[in-house]
Amino acid sequence: MITAHYDAYGYWIESDGLEIYRAGNHPLDSAAYTAEGALSLPTIRAYAQQTAKELAAERSEPYVGIEHMREW
């Protein structure tokens, strides 16, 4: 089962609870995080959902959804 998670710092994709992909919130470098000029939450969410669906198709696993991880 593929699940996407996201927050203000980026997003990560899990397969059966194990992280298989992570991306940051930087608009020009998905491996980086930034405080200034970061991607918006709706954009991060859209990227997370798209990536999760692509990974689910590649891995022949069901995509079960996306979750916003709120900061404490």
C-alpha positions as CSV (number, residue, x, y, z in Angstrom):
1,M,0.0,0.0,0.0
2,I,1.3,3.4,-1.0
3,T,0.6,6.4,1.2
4,A,1.7,10.0,0.8
5,H,2.5,12.4,3.7
6,Y,3.3,16.1,3.5
7,D,4.0,19.1,5.7
8,A,5.5,22.6,5.2
9,Y,8.9,21.1,4.7
10,G,8.1,18.7,1.9
11,Y,6.6,15.2,1.4
12,W,7.4,11.6,1.7
13,I,6.0,8.4,0.3
14,E,5.7,5.2,2.2
15,S,5.1,1.6,1.1
16,D,3.6,-0.5,3.8
17,G,4.9,2.0,6.4
18,L,8.5,2.1,5.0
19,E,9.7,5.4,3.4
20,I,10.6,4.9,-0.2
21,Y,10.8,8.5,-1.4
22,R,11.3,12.0,0.1
23,A,11.3,15.5,-1.4
24,G,11.8,18.9,0.1
25,N,9.9,22.2,-0.3
26,H,12.4,24.0,-2.5
27,P,10.9,25.1,-5.8
28,L,14.1,24.4,-7.8
29,D,15.7,21.4,-6.0
30,S,13.4,18.6,-4.7
31,A,16.2,17.3,-2.5
32,A,16.5,20.7,-0.6
33,Y,14.5,22.5,2.0
34,T,14.1,26.2,2.3
35,A,12.5,28.8,4.6
36,E,12.2,31.6,2.0
37,G,10.3,31.1,-1.2
38,A,9.1,27.6,-0.3
39,L,6.4,25.8,-2.2
40,S,2.9,26.3,-0.9
41,L,1.1,23.5,1.0
42,P,-1.4,23.0,-1.9
43,T,1.5,22.6,-4.3
44,I,3.4,20.2,-2.0
45,R,0.2,18.2,-1.6
46,A,-0.3,18.0,-5.3
47,Y,3.3,16.8,-5.9
48,A,3.0,14.3,-3.1
49,Q,-0.2,12.9,-4.6
50,Q,1.1,12.7,-8.1
51,T,4.4,11.1,-7.0
52,A,2.5,8.5,-4.9
53,K,0.2,7.6,-7.7
54,E,3.2,7.2,-10.1
55,L,5.1,5.0,-7.6
56,A,2.0,2.9,-6.9
57,A,1.6,2.2,-10.7
58,E,5.3,1.4,-11.1
59,R,5.3,-0.9,-8.1
60,S,1.8,-2.4,-8.8
61,E,0.7,-1.4,-5.3
62,P,-2.6,0.3,-4.4
63,Y,-2.5,4.0,-3.6
64,V,-4.5,4.5,-0.4
65,G,-4.3,8.2,0.1
66,I,-2.6,11.3,1.4
67,E,-2.2,12.7,4.9
68,H,-1.2,16.2,6.0
69,M,1.2,15.9,9.0
70,R,0.6,19.0,11.1
71,E,3.4,20.5,13.1
72,W,3.2,20.3,16.8
